[in-house]
Amino acid sequence: MTKRTGLAESPAPFDAQPSDKGTINLRIESNTRALIDEAAAMLGKTRTEFMIDTARRQAIDVLLDQRLFVLETGTYDAFVQQALDNPPTPGPKLKRLLARKPVWEA
């Protein structure tokens, strides 16, 4: 059976190159640092490379968990037709929210 995937738009691509580098300082227990160092060495990476790769991969997974969904074709088509093509009428809370002036425009 064919599956369809929906992906909400991301504000920036996961592979976007930053224009400059920053610093992150961490304080960790010595046993955790040793564990990270051992894992990094197993992969032939420095501690920094290992931590950046691991944190980046985890960040992508967290973001995709909020944006990516896979449905069977029939279920996907029903979702698009019922939820996306025919959204419910906005309630009073949504109307109030949309009527508010954004903080950055104040």
N, C-alpha and C positions, 0 to 999 in steps of 0.2 A: 504494500500500500504506500502511496506517495505521501511524503510529509512536506509541509510548508513551514517556513520560518518567518517570524516577524521580528524586526529589530528596530527599536526606537532610535531616533537620530541621536548621536553623541555630539556634545559640544566641540570636541576636538578628537581627531583620530588617535588611536592608541599608539601609532608609530610616529606621531608628530615629534619633530626635533626641537628641543628647547633652544632659545636663542643664547642663553647663558647657563652656567652651572651654579648651583647653590650648595649649601652645606646643611647636613643634618647631624646633630650630635646626640648620641645615645649613651645612657648609663645602663649597663647590664651586669648581671652577676657573672662572676668568673667562670662558673660551670657552663652557663649559657654561651659565653664567648668561646670557650673551648669547644663546645659542641658545634658552633657555627664554623669555627676555624677548621675543625676536622672534616666537616661536610664540604667546605670550600676546597680544601686540599684534595679530597677525593675526586672533585670535578676539575681540578687543575685551575681553580680560580682564586683570586685574592678574596679576602673577607669582604671588601667593598663590592667587588663584582658580584659575589654570591648574594649579598644582602640586597643589592639593587635589583638584580634579576628576580630574586624570590619575592621581594616586596612588589615589584612591578607586575609580575605574573598574578599575585594574589589580588592586587588592585583591579586588574583587568577582569578576573573571575568575579569579584564582587560587583563590578559595574555591569557585566554581562548578565549576572543573576537578576538584575533589575531591568534589563532591556531585552533579553533574548528569550523567546519562547518557541517551542516546536509543537505543532498540532497536526493531526491527521488531516488530509485534504478536506474532507467533508466538514469537520469541526472548524477548521480554519476559515472556510468559506462562510459558515454560519456565524462565526465570530465577526468577520468583516462586515457581513450584511446586517447583523443585529446590533452589534456594539459600536462599530465604527461608522457605518453608513447611516444609521438611525440612532444617534445618541439620545439619551433621555432629555427631557426639558430641564433647563437649569433651575435649581431650587433657590430659595431665598439666600442661603449661605453663599452659594457660588456667585449669585448676582451681586451681593455685597462685596465679595472679594474682588470681583472684576471691576467694580465701580471705584475701588480705592486707588488713590494716587500712589505710585511706587515711591519708596523711600528715596531712591536715587534721583527722582524728579522733584522732590520737595524743595 
